[in-house]
Amino acid sequence: MMILDACGFHPIIGVNVLIQKALITVSKDGRFDMHDLIQEMGQHIVRGENPKTPELHSRVWQMEDVRKICSVDAMKENDRIQALKVDFLLEKDIPPNLLQVVGNMKKLRWIYLEDYRETSLPSEFQPTNLCYLGLTQSYVKQLWEGNKVLPNLKVIDLSCSTHLVKTPDFNGLPCLERLILSWCNHLKVIHPSIGYHERLIFLDMEECTSLEIFPPIIRMKKLETLQLCQCSKLSMFPEIQTSMDNLKDLQLRGSGIEVVPSSIGEYCTNLHSLDLSRCKHLQSIEGNFHRLKNLNVLRLNGCDQLNNIPADGLFDIECKKCNVDHILQSMLQGNAIEDYYISMRLDGPYIPRRGLANAVFTLQLPWNWNTEFSGFLGRWNQVIKIEEVKGMENKGDILEDEDENEDEEGIN
């Protein structure tokens, strides 16, 4: 869907029509599937009246056709081809002038080069209409040298490009919306222009295990998902200098983050999911997260070194030195009530273990929790107390489950 959208096809309505007519199916992860005969029909339509002249086709995916196109004058402009796919791993005898030919495809909007063997794209690669660029499992060390202006490029996918060392300058990519750099485990340098990008929506850098510094976030106001899981050498969360009200999903699982700054609670007020699980070096959480009224999912399990949280708690937590009665209430406001869903992972040393042998967690639920919510599932070794927040005629009505021998406790 994202590829069709990037290419300007407005797929939502069209795809729904195809599904209703049983021509295609779409999996949960967005993959399309269709009958072989339908696929062959589409390929036949593309070949049309010129089956033996692939340079006149709008889409090229067979290596035989690629070789024919490259055998023509490489300097000749092509205004017909809009999409090109080449698998360098499966194919042999790749034409050496392929990228030079691609550079003259003036209408090219989609290109996918799997296992691309060169260390960078050539200087003549300048398809100004390009919307999608995919170089998965490539050998590139840097995408290109210097600054390129690709005004329509919306998606870059360099996932599993294990030789990639640094990203390009993003100033010439004003429409970029999705940047996928997952499993680029030699990536060390992110160009600082990324922090100024105002159109970026999705950034995936999972398993970039060599990354040590992420540039300051200056203007990334539209970012919705930031994925930094398993960036084990990233010890400092990027400095935030602007409101990030669109950020909903922040994934830091297994990263080297040592401190969660107060800027997350200050600037990311619409955050829905925050994953800090298995952050083995996380020592401190600064600032109160009481502004995160829409937070549905919080994971702090496996943070073995976490020993410092704000004195006033994370979510308006009331900490008493004697009984340590933790009142978790803010997460049960906002979307948590509207969506009837909340997930919290607090197993492990979420709060310093010392003195918590008899800790009691009091969860303040909305007045309609027992009729509108389907249930509540938690993992604690301490006592769990459930209490309505407002509208209770009898404030002494408290539900307790004091079975500390059970790891999982479900209350319906």
C-alpha positions as CSV (number, residue, x, y, z in Angstrom):
1,M,0.0,0.0,0.0
2,M,2.8,2.4,0.9
3,I,4.4,1.8,-2.5
4,L,1.2,2.5,-4.4
5,D,0.6,5.6,-2.3
6,A,4.1,6.8,-2.8
7,C,3.7,6.5,-6.6
8,G,0.5,8.6,-6.4
9,F,-2.0,5.9,-7.2
10,H,-4.4,6.7,-4.2
11,P,-4.8,3.0,-3.5
12,I,-7.3,2.9,-0.6
13,I,-10.5,3.0,-2.8
14,G,-9.1,1.0,-5.7
15,V,-7.7,-1.8,-3.6
16,N,-10.9,-2.1,-1.7
17,V,-12.8,-2.6,-5.0
18,L,-10.3,-5.3,-6.1
19,I,-10.8,-7.1,-2.8
20,Q,-14.6,-6.9,-3.1
21,K,-14.3,-8.4,-6.6
22,A,-12.1,-11.2,-5.1
23,L,-9.3,-10.3,-7.5
24,I,-6.7,-9.8,-4.8
25,T,-6.2,-10.5,-1.1
26,V,-4.2,-8.4,1.4
27,S,-2.5,-10.0,4.4
28,K,-2.3,-8.4,7.8
29,D,1.3,-7.1,7.1
30,G,0.1,-5.5,3.8
31,R,1.2,-8.1,1.3
32,F,-0.8,-8.5,-1.9
33,D,-1.7,-11.9,-3.3
34,M,-3.6,-12.9,-6.4
35,H,-4.2,-15.9,-8.7
36,D,-1.5,-16.7,-11.2
37,L,-3.8,-16.1,-14.1
38,I,-4.7,-12.6,-12.9
39,Q,-0.9,-11.9,-12.6
40,E,-0.3,-13.2,-16.1
41,M,-3.1,-11.1,-17.4
42,G,-1.6,-7.9,-15.8
43,Q,1.8,-8.7,-17.3
44,H,0.2,-9.3,-20.7
45,I,-1.5,-5.9,-20.5
46,V,1.8,-4.2,-19.7
47,R,3.5,-5.8,-22.7
48,G,0.5,-4.8,-24.8
49,E,1.2,-4.3,-28.5
50,N,5.0,-4.3,-28.1
51,P,5.9,-7.6,-26.5
52,K,9.4,-7.7,-28.1
53,T,10.3,-4.0,-27.4
54,P,10.6,-3.7,-23.6
55,E,11.8,-0.2,-23.8
56,L,8.2,0.7,-24.6
57,H,6.8,-1.0,-21.6
58,S,5.7,0.9,-18.5
59,R,7.1,-1.8,-16.1
60,V,10.1,-4.0,-16.5
61,W,10.9,-7.0,-14.2
62,Q,12.4,-9.7,-16.4
63,M,16.2,-9.8,-16.8
64,E,15.8,-10.7,-20.5
65,D,14.0,-7.4,-21.0
66,V,16.6,-5.5,-19.0
67,R,19.4,-6.8,-21.2
68,K,17.6,-5.7,-24.3
69,I,17.0,-2.2,-23.0
70,C,20.7,-1.9,-22.0
71,S,21.8,-3.0,-25.5
72,V,20.1,0.0,-27.0
73,D,22.0,3.4,-27.0
74,A,22.6,4.1,-23.3
75,M,22.4,7.8,-23.9
76,K,18.9,7.6,-25.4
77,E,16.2,9.0,-23.2
78,N,13.3,6.8,-22.2
79,D,10.0,8.3,-21.3
80,R,8.0,5.1,-21.1
81,I,9.4,3.0,-18.3
82,Q,7.9,3.8,-14.8
83,A,9.0,0.8,-12.7
84,L,12.1,-1.4,-12.8
85,K,13.0,-4.5,-10.7
86,V,16.4,-6.3,-10.8
87,D,17.6,-9.0,-8.5
88,F,21.4,-9.1,-8.6
89,L,21.5,-12.2,-6.5
90,L,19.5,-14.4,-8.8
91,E,20.7,-13.0,-12.1
92,K,24.1,-13.2,-13.7
93,D,25.7,-11.0,-16.4
94,I,24.2,-7.8,-15.2
95,P,24.7,-5.2,-17.9
96,P,27.5,-2.9,-16.7
97,N,25.7,0.2,-18.1
98,L,22.5,-0.6,-16.3
99,L,22.6,2.5,-14.0
100,Q,23.6,4.7,-16.8
101,V,20.5,3.5,-18.7
102,V,18.3,4.0,-15.6
103,G,19.6,7.6,-15.3
104,N,17.9,8.3,-18.7
105,M,14.5,6.9,-17.7
106,K,12.8,10.2,-17.3
107,K,9.4,8.9,-16.1
108,L,10.9,6.3,-13.6
109,R,8.9,6.3,-10.4
110,W,9.7,3.0,-8.8
111,I,13.0,1.0,-8.7
112,Y,14.0,-2.0,-6.7
113,L,17.5,-3.4,-6.9
114,E,18.0,-6.3,-4.6
115,D,21.6,-7.3,-3.7
116,Y,23.0,-4.4,-5.6
117,R,26.8,-4.9,-5.7
118,E,28.3,-1.5,-6.2
119,T,29.4,0.7,-3.2
120,S,27.2,3.6,-4.3
121,L,24.8,4.8,-7.0
122,P,26.5,6.6,-9.9
123,S,26.5,10.4,-10.2
124,E,24.4,10.2,-13.3
125,F,21.6,8.5,-11.3
126,Q,19.1,11.4,-11.1
127,P,15.5,10.3,-11.8
128,T,13.7,13.3,-10.7
129,N,10.2,11.6,-10.8
130,L,11.4,8.7,-8.6
131,C,9.0,8.0,-5.7
132,Y,10.3,4.7,-4.3
133,L,13.9,3.6,-4.1
134,G,14.6,0.0,-2.8
135,L,18.1,-1.4,-2.4
136,T,17.7,-4.1,0.1
137,Q,20.6,-6.4,1.0
138,S,22.9,-4.1,-1.1
139,Y,26.6,-3.6,-0.9
140,V,26.4,0.2,-0.8
141,K,28.6,2.0,1.7
142,Q,26.9,5.3,1.0
143,L,23.9,5.8,-1.2
144,W,25.5,8.5,-3.3
145,E,28.2,11.1,-3.0
146,G,27.3,14.7,-2.4
147,N,23.8,16.1,-2.6
148,K,21.1,14.8,-5.0
149,V,17.9,16.6,-5.6
150,L,15.0,14.0,-6.0
151,P,12.0,16.2,-5.3
152,N,9.4,13.4,-5.5
153,L,11.1,10.6,-3.6
154,K,8.9,9.4,-0.7
155,V,10.3,6.0,0.3
156,I,13.9,4.8,0.7
157,D,14.4,1.1,1.8
158,L,18.0,0.1,2.5
159,S,17.2,-2.7,4.9
160,C,19.8,-5.4,5.4
161,S,22.5,-3.3,3.6
162,T,25.2,-4.5,6.0
163,H,28.0,-2.4,4.3
164,L,26.2,0.9,4.6
165,V,28.3,3.3,6.7
166,K,26.6,6.6,6.4
167,T,23.4,8.1,5.1
168,P,23.2,10.8,2.4
169,D,22.3,14.5,2.8
170,F,18.5,14.6,3.1
171,N,18.1,18.3,2.1
172,G,17.5,17.3,-1.5
173,L,14.7,14.9,-0.6
174,P,11.9,17.3,0.6
175,C,9.0,14.8,0.2
176,L,10.7,11.8,1.9
177,E,8.1,10.1,4.2
178,R,9.5,6.7,5.0
179,L,13.2,5.8,5.7
180,I,14.0,2.1,6.3
181,L,17.5,1.4,7.5
182,S,16.9,-1.7,9.6
183,W,19.7,-4.3,10.0
184,C,22.3,-1.9,8.6
185,N,24.7,-3.0,11.3
186,H,27.7,-1.0,10.1
187,L,25.8,2.2,9.9
188,K,27.7,4.8,12.0
189,V,26.8,8.3,10.7
190,I,23.3,9.8,10.2
191,H,23.5,13.1,8.3
192,P,22.3,15.9,10.6
193,S,19.8,17.1,8.0
194,I,17.5,14.2,9.1
195,G,16.7,16.2,12.2
196,Y,15.4,19.1,10.1
197,H,13.2,16.9,7.9
198,E,9.6,18.1,8.2
199,R,7.8,15.5,6.0
200,L,9.3,12.2,7.5
201,I,6.6,10.0,9.0
202,F,8.3,6.7,9.5
203,L,11.9,6.0,10.5
204,D,13.1,2.4,11.1
205,M,16.7,1.8,12.3
206,E,16.3,-1.5,14.2
207,E,19.5,-3.5,14.6
208,C,21.8,-0.6,13.6
209,T,24.2,-1.9,16.1
210,S,27.1,0.4,15.2
211,L,25.1,3.6,15.5
212,E,26.4,5.7,18.5
213,I,24.8,9.1,17.9
214,F,21.4,10.2,16.5
215,P,21.3,13.9,15.4
216,P,19.2,16.5,17.3
217,I,15.5,16.5,16.4
218,I,14.8,20.1,15.2
219,R,11.8,20.0,12.9
220,M,10.5,16.4,12.7
221,K,7.0,17.4,13.5
222,K,5.2,14.8,11.4
223,L,7.1,11.8,12.6
224,E,4.7,9.1,13.8
225,T,7.0,6.1,14.3
226,L,10.6,6.1,15.5
227,Q,12.2,2.6,15.7
228,L,15.6,2.4,17.4
229,C,15.4,-1.2,18.8
230,Q,18.7,-3.1,19.4
231,C,20.8,0.0,18.6
232,S,23.1,-1.3,21.4
233,K,25.8,1.4,21.1
234,L,23.3,4.3,21.1
235,S,23.7,5.5,24.7
236,M,22.0,8.9,24.5
237,F,18.4,9.5,23.2
238,P,18.4,12.3,20.6
239,E,17.9,15.8,21.8
240,I,14.3,17.0,21.0
241,Q,13.9,20.7,20.3
242,T,10.4,20.8,18.9
243,S,6.9,19.6,19.5
244,M,6.4,16.0,18.2
245,D,2.7,15.7,18.7
246,N,2.3,13.2,15.9
247,L,4.8,10.7,17.4
248,K,2.7,7.7,18.5
249,D,5.2,4.8,18.5
250,L,8.6,5.0,20.1
251,Q,10.5,1.7,20.1
252,L,13.8,1.6,22.1
253,R,13.8,-2.1,23.0
254,G,17.3,-3.4,23.6
255,S,19.0,-0.1,22.9
256,G,22.0,1.3,24.8
257,I,20.0,4.2,26.2
258,E,21.2,5.2,29.7
259,V,18.8,8.0,30.4
260,V,15.2,8.7,29.3
261,P,15.1,12.5,29.1
262,S,12.2,14.6,30.3
263,S,11.8,16.0,26.8
264,I,9.8,12.8,25.9
265,G,7.1,13.7,28.4
266,E,7.3,17.3,27.4
267,Y,7.3,17.1,23.6
268,C,5.8,13.7,22.7
269,T,2.4,14.2,24.4
270,N,0.4,12.0,22.0
271,L,2.6,8.9,22.4
272,H,0.6,5.7,22.3
273,S,3.4,3.1,22.7
274,L,6.7,3.3,24.5
275,D,9.0,0.2,24.6
276,L,12.0,0.4,26.9
277,S,12.2,-3.4,27.5
278,R,15.6,-5.0,27.8
279,C,17.5,-1.7,27.9
280,K,20.3,-3.2,30.0
281,H,22.1,0.1,30.5
282,L,19.0,2.2,31.4
283,Q,19.7,3.8,34.7
284,S,17.5,6.8,35.0
285,I,14.1,8.2,33.9
286,E,14.0,11.9,34.1
287,G,10.8,13.9,34.3
288,N,7.2,12.9,34.9
289,F,5.2,11.3,32.1
290,H,1.9,12.6,33.4
291,R,1.4,14.4,30.1
292,L,1.2,11.1,28.2
293,K,-2.5,10.8,28.5
294,N,-2.8,8.6,25.4
295,L,-0.2,6.0,26.3
296,N,-1.6,2.5,25.9
297,V,1.5,0.4,25.9
298,L,4.5,0.7,28.3
299,R,7.2,-1.9,28.5
300,L,10.0,-1.6,31.1
301,N,10.7,-5.3,31.7
302,G,14.3,-6.4,31.7
303,C,15.8,-3.0,32.6
304,D,18.3,-4.5,35.1
305,Q,20.1,-1.2,35.9
306,L,17.1,1.1,36.3
307,N,17.5,2.6,39.8
308,N,16.4,6.2,39.5
309,I,13.0,7.5,38.7
310,P,11.5,10.9,39.6
311,A,10.6,11.4,43.2
312,D,7.1,12.2,42.2
313,G,6.9,9.1,40.0
314,L,6.3,8.4,36.4
315,F,2.5,8.6,36.0
316,D,1.4,10.7,38.9
317,I,2.7,7.9,41.1
318,E,2.2,8.6,44.8
319,C,5.3,7.1,46.5
320,K,5.1,6.6,50.3
321,K,8.4,5.6,52.0
322,C,6.8,3.1,54.3
323,N,4.2,1.1,52.3
324,V,5.2,2.2,48.8
325,D,1.7,2.5,47.4
326,H,2.0,3.2,43.7
327,I,-1.0,4.7,42.1
328,L,-0.9,4.4,38.3
329,Q,-3.7,6.5,36.9
330,S,-2.7,8.7,34.0
331,M,-2.5,5.8,31.6
332,L,-6.1,5.1,32.2
333,Q,-7.2,8.4,30.7
334,G,-7.4,9.6,27.1
335,N,-7.3,6.9,24.5
336,A,-7.1,4.1,27.1
337,I,-10.7,4.7,28.0
338,E,-11.8,5.3,24.4
339,D,-10.1,2.2,23.0
340,Y,-10.9,0.0,26.1
341,Y,-7.3,-1.3,25.9
342,I,-4.2,-0.9,28.0
343,S,-1.0,-3.0,28.2
344,M,1.7,-2.5,30.8
345,R,4.9,-4.6,31.4
346,L,6.3,-3.8,34.8
347,D,8.0,-7.0,35.6
348,G,11.7,-6.7,36.5
349,P,13.2,-3.8,38.5
350,Y,10.8,-1.1,37.3
351,I,11.3,0.6,40.7
352,P,14.3,-0.2,42.9
353,R,13.7,-3.6,44.5
354,R,15.0,-2.7,47.9
355,G,12.0,-2.4,50.3
356,L,9.4,-3.6,47.8
357,A,8.9,-7.1,49.1
358,N,5.4,-6.2,50.3
359,A,4.7,-3.5,47.7
360,V,1.1,-2.8,46.8
361,F,0.1,-1.5,43.3
362,T,-3.2,0.4,43.3
363,L,-4.7,0.8,39.8
364,Q,-7.3,3.5,39.6
365,L,-9.7,2.5,36.9
366,P,-12.5,4.6,35.2
367,W,-16.0,4.1,36.7
368,N,-17.1,1.8,33.9
369,W,-14.1,-0.5,33.9
370,N,-16.0,-3.5,34.9
371,T,-18.7,-3.3,32.2
372,E,-16.9,-1.6,29.2
373,F,-13.4,-3.2,29.6
374,S,-13.0,-6.8,28.5
375,G,-10.5,-7.5,31.3
376,F,-7.3,-6.6,32.8
377,L,-4.1,-8.7,32.7
378,G,-0.9,-8.0,34.6
379,R,2.3,-9.5,35.6
380,W,3.4,-8.7,39.1
381,N,4.8,-10.5,42.1
382,Q,3.3,-7.8,44.4
383,V,-0.3,-7.3,45.6
384,I,-2.7,-5.8,43.0
385,K,-5.5,-3.6,44.1
386,I,-8.2,-2.4,41.7
387,E,-10.1,0.8,42.6
388,E,-12.5,2.9,40.7
389,V,-11.5,6.5,40.2
390,K,-14.7,8.6,40.2
391,G,-18.4,7.9,40.5
392,M,-18.0,5.3,43.2
393,E,-20.7,5.6,45.8
394,N,-18.8,3.4,48.2
395,K,-15.1,4.5,48.1
396,G,-14.2,1.5,50.2
397,D,-15.0,-0.9,47.5
398,I,-11.6,-2.3,46.5
399,L,-10.8,-5.5,44.7
400,E,-7.6,-7.2,45.8
401,D,-5.7,-10.2,44.6
402,E,-3.0,-11.0,47.1
403,D,-1.8,-14.3,45.6
404,E,1.8,-13.4,45.2
405,N,2.7,-16.9,44.1
406,E,1.2,-16.4,40.7
407,D,3.2,-14.6,38.0
408,E,0.2,-13.8,35.9
409,E,-3.0,-12.4,37.3
410,G,-6.1,-11.8,35.3
411,I,-9.1,-9.8,36.6
412,N,-12.3,-9.7,34.6
